[in-house]
C-alpha cells in the first residue's frame, strides 16, 4: 500500500516515511507508527505520522503484518 489513505495506516504498522528534510532527495526512513497526524481521510503526498522514535514524516510505503 502507498500510505495515501488514512484507513490503511494505524499505530503499530511498519512504514517507510519521507522526512521533511529528505523531500528533495526522496530518502526514506523505516519505523513503526505511533500517532497519525493527518486528520483528513486521504492526502496526495501521504498520511503524516509520528514514529515511535519521534520522527515525523509522510508515509510512502506500508508493510502490513
Beta strands, then each sheet from edge to edge (+ up, - down):
strand 1: 14-19
strand 2: 29-36
strand 3: 48-51
strand 4: 56-63
sheet 1: 1+ 2- 3+ 4- 1+
end
